[in-house]
Amino acid sequence: AGTRLRGGILVGDANDYSKLHKLAVQGGELPENPAMLLAPTSARGDVEEEELSDDPNTQICSCNDVTRGDIADTIKSLGVDGASLAEVKTCSKAGTGCGGCEPDVKMILKQELEKMGGSLSNHLCEHFAYSRPELMALVRTDAD
C-alpha cells in the first residue's frame, strides 16, 4: 500500500479539497486508515478547521494558479464596499474552475475585509438582509 496521495477527483462534496490538495502537493503522510479519506467530511464527523497560511505565495486556486497574495491584492483594489465573493472570483479567477477553493477564497475575503475595517455579509443577496437559513426560518414561521 502506498503512503502518499498522488492525486484525486472530487465528485459532489468538495469540502476536503484544501486538505487533500495539501497532501498531494506537499507529499504529507496519509492517515493510518487511508480509506477514511474516501468518505465526505460530514460522514466522518470531522470538525477540525484547517488554518489558512498567511504567506502571500500560498497557492489557493490550483485551477487558475491564484495565490493568497493575488486574492488579497484584488480585495484591496476593490475596497471594502466593492469586494464581494462574486467580484473577487471574477477579478482574480480564484474559485471559478472546479470551485474546491471557494471556501478558502471566502475565508480570505472575510479576513482581508476585517483588516480593512469591513465585514463579510452572509446575506442571501442584496434584496434580503438575511442568510439562507434565516430566510428559510422566516418563511416557515410567517403566518402570511
N, C-alpha and C positions, 0 to 999 in steps of 0.2 A: 504494500500500500504506500502511496505517495505521502509526503509530509508537507508539500507546498501546493498552493492553489495556482493553477496556470491560467485560468480564465473561466468564464461562465456567461450564461444568458439568463437574465431575469425575466420572468413572464408574470404579469399581474403585479403582485406586491413587490415594489422595488425599494422598500424601506432599508434593506440591508446593503444597498449599493455602496455607500461610503466605506463601510466596514469590509466588504468583500473586495472592493477595488484596492483598498489599502493593503490587504493580504496579498493580492495578486502582484501589485507593483513593488511593494517593499519586501516581498518574499517572507512574510511572517509565518510562524509555525501554525499549522492547523490545530484545532482543538482535539482533545483525546478521542472524541467521537465525531469525526467529520460529517457523518450523515445528518447531524443536527443542523448543519448549515442549509440543508435542503428545505426544511420547514420554514414558513414565514415567521417573522418576529412574533406576531400575535399568537401563533400556535405554540411557540416555545415559552411564552410568558416572560421574555426578556424585557427589561425596562431600563437597562443601562443606556445612558446618553453618551455618545461619542463627543469628545471635545474637539472643536474645530481649531486647527492651528492658526496662530496669529501671523505666521510667516506669509508675506505678500506673494512669495513664489510658490506657495502650495497650490497644486492643481486641483481645482474644484470640478470643472467640467472637462472630462476627457474627450467627449464627442467633438467639442469645438475648441479645445486647448485653451481654456479660460482659467486664469489664476485668481486667487483671492484678491490680489492687488488690482487686477483688471476690474473686478466687481466693485471693489471699494472706490476706485477712481471714477467709475461710472456713476455710482451713488453720489459722490461728491460733486460731480459735474451736473447732475440732475437737481441737486439740492433737496432740502427737507420736503418741500411742497411737491416736487416733481418726481421723487423717487418712489415708485410703486413696484411691486413684484413684476407686473406686466412690462413696465417701462425698462426695468433693469434687465429683464430677459431679452427684450427687443434690442436694446442698445449694446449689451455685452455678448449676446448669443448664448450665455450660460443657461442651461435648463431647457434649451429649445431642441435638443436632439432626442435622446431617449427619455429624458425627464428624471432620471435617477438622482441627479444632483439638486433638484429643485428644493428639497428641504434645507440643504446646506446654503443655497443662494438666499432663501428666505431668512435663515438664521443670520447670515452676514448682513443682509439688509437691515434686520432688526438691530443688530449690534452697531452698525455704522450710523443709523438714524439716531440711536440713543447717544452716541458720541457727539452728534451734531445738535443735540437738544430736541430731537423729534421722537416720534414713536411710530411703530408699525400698527396700522389699523387691522383688526380682524373682521371688519365689516364685510358682508357678503358682496356688496357692490356700492357704488356711490348713491344708490336710491334707497338703501336700507341701512340704517345705523345699527345693525345687529349682525352678529356672526350667524352662520348657518344653524348651529344648534339653538341659539337664542331665538331666531326667527321661527324655527320649527316648533319650539315650545310655545310661542305666542299663538301660532296657528292652531295648535292642539287645544289650547286653553281659552281662546277667544270665543265668546258666545255668538258672535255675529256670523 
